[in-house]
Amino acid sequence: MNCNANITINAGGEPYIANTQVVVGADTVNIALGWRRIQPIGKFIVRMENPIPSDATTTLPVTLTLNGVTRPLLLPNGNAVTVADILNVSVMEILNDKFNGILALLSRTIV
């Protein structure tokens, strides 16, 4: 059996992925996840191995790059997630809807 060390399934069955990089830009903060095989619609967990720097502007919107595609991270109400929403977060549960281009933050664990 071949195992992929980059993706792990927790007891609940949701894959969790460690982020590879956080880039603070002038207009956004991007959280890079690299290349992963995940379902086109479903939930996954992001483990923030590389945290957002504490001096990042808290009003900047957050984007996620997954499999080379960068999309905005949204709240369930459709508003953009800002740095203030996820500063000091260690784990995030994300809904991925690839068909409609939606990444929604469902829950977060603050350190």
N, C-alpha and C positions, 0 to 999 in steps of 0.2 A: 504494500500500500504506500503510495506516495503522499507525503504531507507537505502542505505549503506553510512555511513558518510565518508568513506575513498575515495570514488570516486565521483567526481562531474562533471557534464557536463556543459561546458560553452555554451554561446549562439550559437556558431558555431558548436556545436555538438561533439567536441573533448573532451575526458575525460582528466581531469588533476589530477595528483597524487602528493602529497607532499612526498619528500624523507624522510626516517626515520633515516638515518645515513650516514656519510661520513667517510670512513676509508682510511687513508693515509698509504700505505705500502711501502716497499723498491722498488717494481717493478711497482706498479699501484696505482691509487686512485680509490676506489670503491664507487659508489653511490648506496645505498640500497633503493629499493622501496617497499619491502615487498611483500605480496600476494595480487594480484588484478586480477579481471576478466576483460580482455580487448580482443579485436579482434585479431586474429592471424596475420592479415595484416591490417595495418592502422596507423594513427597518434595518439599520445597522448602528453599531456603537463606535464612536470615535474616542479613542484614548489619547489625551493631549500630552504626548511625550515631550513635545516642544511647546511650552506655554506662550501665550500672548504676552509680550513685554508689558510690565506694569506701567510704563510711561507712554504707552500708545494712546492716541486720542480716542476717548471713549465714545465719541459720536460717529466714528467711521463705520460704515457697513462692512459686514463680513461675507467673504466668498469662500467656497470650497472648490478645490481642484481635485477631481476624481477621474481617473483614466484619461488624463489629458484635457478634460473639459472643465472649465471654470463656470460655476453658477452661483448666483446669490443664495445665501442661507436665509430662509424666511421663518418668521414666527407662524404658528398655525392660523393667525388672522390675516396673513398675507403681508404684513409689514416686514421690513428688513431687520435682521438681527444686527445689532451694533456691538461694538467691543464691550460696552457697559453691560450688555446682557450675558456675556460669557467670560468676562475677566475673572481670573482665578478658578476657572472651571477645569476639572480634571477628566470628566467623562461627559459625553453628550450622546443622546439617542436621537437619531436622524431618520426621517421618512424620506426615502428616495423614490420619486416618480419620474423615471427617465423619459417616459412617453410624453409627459406634459412639462418637462423641464423644471420640476419642483424639488427642492431640498428644504424640508421643514424641520426646525428644531422642536422635538417633542418634549424632551426633558434634559436636565443638566445636573451635575453633581459639583458643588462648589467645594474647593479644598478648605 
